[in-house]
Amino acid sequence: MLLNERSTPEGLLVSVCDEDVLGETFESGELSLTVDAEFYDGEEASADAVAASLAEAAVANLVGAESVETAIEHGFVEEANVLEFEGTVHAQYLRM
């Protein structure tokens, strides 16, 4: 998985994607999702590193089966809230 962290005035913004989806565009009806390298490319990370980052995140965007499953397994994302796009999955996490 690729992990990217950015500090913002609103808190830590985390983006995580599976390496194989970086640069890809996925569609679902009228919606499309582009896994833009500027936003998602980052350091290779283990599931534990991703979970630690999500624990500190104010907002997170996740794309790809492994990334989203990691967020589900660690209790950050509910499986019912995962969006399916042609060939991949996407989830967002917001701490309020």
Protein Blocks (a to p, Z undefined) as FASTA:
>chain_A
ZZdddddfkbccdddddfklgopacdehjbccdddfklmgccdddfklmmmmmmmpmbdc
dedjklmmmmmmnopacfklpccdehiacdddddZZ
